[in-house]
Amino acid sequence: MKIFLLLFIFIVSSYARSFSLTGTVVSDNQKMIGARYMGYVKKIYFEIGDKVYREDTLFELESAEFDILKNQADLALEQADIMVNMYRTRLDSIKREKAILKKRGKSVDVDYFANLDITADNVSAGLSAARSLVKNATVKVKQMATISDYLEVKAPNNGIIVEKRIRVGDLIAPGMLTMVIVDLKHLEIEAQVAESDLLKIHKRTKVDVTIPSMKYKIAGRVKSIVPSANPMAHTFTVRIKFKQDSEVPIYPGMYAKVRITYN
């Protein structure tokens, strides 16, 4: 009888035990969209709930300040080009005049010819300076083109817009939060584990995941245990990865259950 009792106790004690956690589906790839340049919202192309793809234009800005800077850069480049053409034309004219004088031979005024050389040197120096102005102005125009790209705010990745804080006509400041995009292909479950259960769970521990609203059950694995406790509840945050079924619509914010088995 004692042998059977000991065997029963051994079998019961060898059975794995488990405990459950409640969690929430979250996205591991959430983007906060802000503007890099100040301006007024000119047009918005997407609303909350819309699906976007990488490089889609989310909204456009218009800026009087940018228009002024762009016009100044274009004007500076145009003026520098005019100066280059002017100096080049003058230098070509001097070269032609010198060639004609050389053909005359002894009848050429030596002093006049020397003065032409000096003038040619001065014009060449002016041409070099004008070319430098063109180079600098070209850089400025390219900078304005870059800023122009900033006025069109694009999606950094595929996802769904879950938050929109702007309307047409709003003034946007650099860094201001305008939209939030979440990537539905990189979902995880975030749960809180009690401090007393911390020894029962480890990184890469296999778990059973259930999303009741979708009647979806799948195996998961503990991705990380955040080493920072909630001082009020004495709980730790746990992130759990799970395989997604493309045919089952799962979204951030859904309620999830996690069962963890331990010995």
N, C-alpha and C positions, 0 to 999 in steps of 0.2 A: 504494500500500500504506500509506504514511504517512497519507494522508487518511482511509482506513478505520480505521486504528488510533486516530487522533485523535478521529474520530467515535464510536468505541466507548468511548473513555475519557470523552468528554463525556456520552454517554448513561448510562454507569454512574454517573458522578459526580452526574448530575442526579436519579437515583433517590432517593426519600426513604428514610431509614434509621429504624430504630425500636429501642426497648428496652422491657423489661417490668418491671412492679412487682408485688409481691404485697401484698394489702391485706385489710382486714376490713370487713364491713358494720357500720355503726354508726347509731344514731338521732341525728338533729339536734335532737330534742325529747324529752329524757329528764328526768323530774321526780323529785326526791328529796322524798318525803312525810314531813313532820314534824308534830308536834302543837304547838299554840299554848298549851296549858294543861296543867298537871300533873294526872294522874289515873290510875286503874287501867283497863286494857282490859276493857271489859264484854262486847263482842261484835265478832267479825270476820266480815265478809260475803263476802270474796273471798280466794282463795289464789293461789299462784304459778301463772302460766299462764292465769289467768282474764282475759277481756276486760272492760274497764270503759268506761263512758261518762261524759262530763263531768257533774258534780254527783251521781254515784252515791256513796252513803255507803260508805266503805271500812271504817271501824270506829268504834265508840262508846267513849267514856270515861265513867267514873263517878268523882265526887269528893265526899268528905264535906265538904271545905273549901268547895266551890262550893255545896253544899246549905245550909250554914250561912249563907253570904253572901246567897244567894237568899232564905232565910227572913227574914233581918234586913231586907233591902230591902223585901220584901212587908209585913212588920210595920210598918216606918217609914212606908210609904205609907198603910197602913190607919189608923195613929194620926193622921197628918196630916189625912186625910179626916175623921176624927172631930172633930178640933179645928176644922176649917173649918165643919162642920155645927153644932157647939156655938156658935161665935161668930156664925154667921149666924142661928141661932135666937134667941140673946140680942139681937142687933141688931134683928131683926124685932119682938121683944117690946117693946123700948124704943120703937120707932117707933109701935106700936099704942097704947102707953100715952100717948105724947105727943099722938097724934091725939085720944084720949079727953079728955085734959086741955084741949086747945084748944077742944073743944066746950063745956066748962064756963064758959069765958070768965073773968069777974072772980073767980070762986071758986078759981081756980088759985093755988097757992102758988108765987110767983116763984122763990124759992130752990130749991124742989124741982125745978121745971122746968129751972132752970140746971144743977142736979146731973145731971139726966137727959141734958142735952146733953154734959156732961163725960164721963159714963159711955158715951154713944154714941160719942164720939170715941175713948175707950180701947178699946172693943170693936171699932171699925173698924180701929184700929191692930193689934189682935190678929188680926183676920181677915186683914189683909194679910200679916202674918207667917206665919200658918198656910198661906195660899195659897203663899207662897214655899217653905215646907216641903214642900208637896205637889209643887210644881214640881221641887225638888231630888230628892225621893224617886222621882218618876216617871223622872227621868234615870237614877237608880241602878238602877231596875227594868229599864230598857231596856238598860243596860250588862250586867246579869245575863243578859238574853235573848241579847245578843251572845255572851257567854261560853258560854251554852248551845249556841249554834251551833258554837262551837269544839270542844265535846265530841263533836260529830259531824264526823269528818274526811271530807271529800268529795274526789272525784277532780277535779283541775284541768283535765283534758282526756281525750279518748278515748285508749285505749292498752291495753297488756297488762302485767300485773304480772310483773316478772322477779325481784323480790327482796322477801322479807317477813321482818322481823326481830322480830316481836312474836307473842305468844300471849296468850290470854285470862288475865287475872289479873296481867299484867306492869304494873309501874309506869312510866309514861311521863313524861319531863321535857320541858319546852318546848324545841323545836329538835332533839330526838332523832330520828334517822333511823328510820323505821318501815317504809316501803315504797319501791320504785322502780318507776316506770311509764315505759314507752317507747312512743312513738308510731310505729307501723309505716308511716304515710303520709309520713314525712319521713326517709327513709333515705339515707345517703351511704356512700361508701367512704373509709376512712382508710388511707393507705399511707405508706411511708417511701421517700424518694428520696435517693440518695447525693449528697454535696456535688459530686462530679465531674460529675453529670448535671444539676445545678441550672440550668445555662444552656440546657438542651434543653427545659425545660418552663416555661410561663408561665401566669398566670391567664387563664382562659377558653380554654385549649388544649383542642382536641377529642381525645378518647381513645376506645379500644375497651375495653369492660368485659365480662368473662366471669365468671359464677358457676358453676363446674364442677358442683357438686352438683345444681343445678337445670337444668343444660344451657341456661343463659340467657345470651344475648349481646345487648348493646345499646350504643348510643353514649352517651358521657358527656362531661362538660366539667369542667375543673379549676375548683373553686370558690375555693380559697385555698391559699396556701403559707405555712405558719406560720413566721414569721421567728425561729425559735429552734431551734438545732441541738442534736442529741444529742452531747455532747462525747466520748462513748466510741465511738460508731459513726460519727460525722460524717455524720448523716443529718438530713433535714428532713421534717416531717409535711406531707402533701398531702391535702386534702379534695376528693373528686370527687363531683359530682352526676350522677345518672342517672335516666332515666325508668323508673318502675315499671309492670309489667304486673299488673293486679289478679288475673289468673288464675294467676300464678306466686307461690307462697309464699316470700317472702324475709324472713329474720329477722336481727336483729343478731347478730353473732358469726360469720356465714358467711364462708368463705374466698372471696376474689375475686382475679382477675387483671386487670391493667390494661396495655394496650399503647399506648405513646406514639410517635407517628411525628413525625420532625423531618427537616429538610433538612441 
